[in-house]
Amino acid sequence: MLAYQHAYHAGNFADVHKHLTLFAVLQYLLRKSSAITYVDTHAGRGLYPLEAEETQRLREYRQGAAAVWAAREALADDPLLAAWCERLGDVQSGASTLSHYPGSPWWLANDCREQDRLALFELHPGEATHLEAQVLPPQARRQHADGLAGIRALLPPATPRFCALIDPSYERKQEYTDVAATLQAVAAKVRHAIVMIWYPLLPSGRHHDLLTAARRSGLRKLWRSELTLHPPGEATHGMYGSGMLLLNPPWGIDTQLNASLARVASCLGDTASHASQWWVPE
């Protein structure tokens, strides 16, 4: 196990989906001055050079961040996408084309204020070594540890607000239900927690284990967002889409992301689309 390294997939369409959602939530949270504890359960490296050997093997960023970046002038009328692209430009060293893609630790650290706390977990030894090499603010604490166990150990948080990103590789089937159990554990200890869960859409349909468990948990204020490259029936292997499940999403985020992700889908090909829904507890 622990074979997954995100460098092979850095900047793909799922990263755009995940990090645009994360960015939107962060901008909302920053409207208030009260301190926030951020948790990234599967942090990865933090910053990915797109010319790296691993990333060049699949070049998935071409149908992802690079496609959105190329269309940034046309997307400038969308405030969220314009701000996201501007932030993405901060790591390009003035280049007109993408040279690097920032992972979730970078997006979180970039908005981490002095009063905030950031816990970054990474279990893969190689990825944890890369993460240690990243320049991060002093509020960031890196741990070579299991993030699902780590997030539980941090509860209840010392700060008034709590925000978590949970995005495992799902190498093990059990991770889908483990993530659902973690969501319930967080909600039980921190009623107001904002939790963002990423999941892959694969022909096997295993993400339904996570979604079914989440729906049956009785949790309220669950919002589901899915960005697909093509309909599921057209996929025989590989990831055809990206999903995000949000607990307690900030007010108005659904409307904002629906508009922006529809624009993102238009950059990814004729068959790409975005759909979302609010869930009523079963």
N, C-alpha and C positions, 0 to 999 in steps of 0.2 A: 504494500500500500504506500501512500504518500508519493505516488509517481507524478501527480499533477503539478505542473509549473505553468503559471499564467503567462509567462513570457511568450509562449507559442501562440497565444490568442490575444495578446495585448492590443487594445484599441479596436476590437471588433464591435459589431453592432450591439452585442449584449453589454459591453462596457459603456457604450454611449447611453443606452437605456438606463443602466444602473447608476451611472455617475450624473446624468442629467437629473434623475429623480433625487439623488442625494444632494446635488447642488441646490435644487429648488427647495428642499426641506431646510437646508442650512440657511438659505437667505431669509426664510421665514423666521427661524429660531433667533437669528441675529437682530431681530427687531426689538427684542427685550434685552436688558442688561444682566439679568440673573444668570448665574453660572450653570453650565451644562456639563454633564459627563457624557463623553462620546465613547462608544466601543465599536471596534472593527474586529470581528471574530476571526476573519481569514484574510489578513492584511496583504499578503503577497510582498512584492519588492518595493513598492512605493513609486518608482519611476522607471519607465521602460524605454531604452533607446530602440527605435524602430529598425535600425540597421543591425541589431544584434542577430547572431546566427539563428537563435531559436525563433525569433519573430519573423525573420525572412523566410523561414521554411514554409509557412502557410500564408503569410501576408494577409491575415484576416482583417487588418486595419483598413485595407483598401475598400471593403464593403462595410465601413463603420465610420470611425473617426475621420479618416481621410476624405470620405465622401461628403460628410457634413462640413468639414473644414473647407473643402473646395467650393461649397455653396454658401459660405458664410456671408457674402455680400447680399445674396438674394434672401437670406434669412434674417437680415439686420432689422426688419420690422417686427420681429418677434422678440420682446424684451428678454425673456429667459434664455433663448438660444443665443442672442447677441451677447449677453453677459457671460454665458458658458464658453462661447468661442473666444471671447476676449481673454478669459481666464486661461483657456487652453493655450492661447498665444504666448502666455507668460513663460512657458517652458520651451519655446521653440528657438531661442537664441537669435531672433530676428529673421529666421528663414521663412521663405514664402510657402514652403511645403512642410509637412509635419516631420519632425526629426525625433520627437519623444512623445510618449503618451503617459500621463500621470495616473497612477492607481489610486485606490480609495484613501490610503494614508495621506497622500498629497492633498487631495480635495478636502479632507477633514482638517489636516494641520494648517492649511492655508487660511482657514477661518477660525482657528482656535485662538481665543482671546486669553489674556493673562489669568482671568478668573476661571477658565474652563479646564477640564481634564480630558485627556485622550489616552485610551488603553488600546494598544495594537497587539493582537495575538497572531502568531504564525507558527504552525507546528512543523512544517517541512524544514529540515535543517538548512538546506541550501537557500531557500527563500528567506528564512530568518536571518541568515548571514548578510544577504543583500539588503534587507530592511535595516539592519544595524548600521550599514554604511551610509544610509540616507541622512541628510541634514534636516532635523525636525526641531520644533520648538521645545523648550524645557518641560512644558506641560505634558508632552507625549511620553508615554511609558511603553517600551517594547518588551514583549514577553514571548519566549520560545515555548509555547504551550498550546494546549487544546482550547480553542476559543469558546466552544459551547460550555465547557466546564468553567472557563475563566469568567464568562459573563455572569454566571450564577454566583460566583464567589464575590463579585462586586456589588451584589444587591443586599440591602437597599443602598443607593448611592448617597454620597455625602453632599451632593449638589441638589438644588431645587428641581432641576430638569435632567432628563435622561434620554439619550438618542443612540440607537444601535443599528449597525448594518451587519446582517448575517448572510454570508454568501459562500458556503462551502463548495467544493468541487463536485460533490455527490458521487464520488468514486464508489462509495458503498451504498447499497440500496437502503440500509438502515438510516442513513443520514436524513432522508426525507422526513421520517417520523421523529427522529431525534430533534430536528429543527422545529417541528410543530410542538414538541414537548418543551423545548427551550422557550418558545414564544409564550406558552401558557405560564411557565415559571416566572418569566420577566413580568408579565401582566399581573400575576398574583402578588408580586412584591412592589411593583411600581405602576399604580393604576393609570397614571398619565403618560407612561413611556411611549415614545415614538420608536417603532421598530420597523425596519425595512428588510425584507427577506427577498433575496434573488433566487430564482430557480430556472433551470434550463427546460426548454420544450423539446423533447426528443420523441421519436416515433414510438418508443416503448411506453410512453405515457406515465412514467413513474411519478411525475410531479403530482398526479392526482392523489397519491398517498398523503403528501403534505397538505394539499388543499382540502381534502376531505377531513383530515384531522383538525385543521384550523377551523373549518366551518362547524364542526361538531363540538368545538371547545366552548361555545357559548359566548365567545368574545364579541364585543360590539365594535363598531367603527373599523371594519376591515375593508380595504379597497384593493382591488386586483387590477393590474395593468399588464398587458401582453403585447409585445412588439414582435411581429412575425415577418420573416423574409418571404414566405410563401405558405399556402394552406397546408395543414398537417398531412393530408392525404397524398401530397406530392413528394413527401420525404420518405426515403427508404432507410437512410442512416444519417447520422450527424444531427446537429442542433438546427431546427428550423425556426426557432423562436426563443424569445427571452421573456421571463416573467418577473414581476415585482409584486409582492404582497405587503401592504402597509397597514400597520396597526396604529390607530390614532393619527392619521395624516392631518397636517395643519389645514385649517379652513381655506378653501379655495384652491388648494393644490391640485385637486382632480381636474378642475376646469383648465387651469394653467397647463398642466402636463398633457392633457388630452389635445390641446391646441398645438403645443410644441412637438409632441411625439408624432402627430399626424404630418407635420412638416419634415421631421426626421425620416419617416417612412417614405416620403416622396423622394428622398435622396438615395434610397437604398434599392430602388428597382420598381418595376411596374407591379409586381405581385406583393410587395411589402405593405403591411398595414398595422394599425394600432387599434386595440379595443380595450375597454375597461368596464368595471362594474363594482358597485357597492354590494356587499353581502349582508343579508339579514340572517342573524343566528338561527340555526335549526333548533 
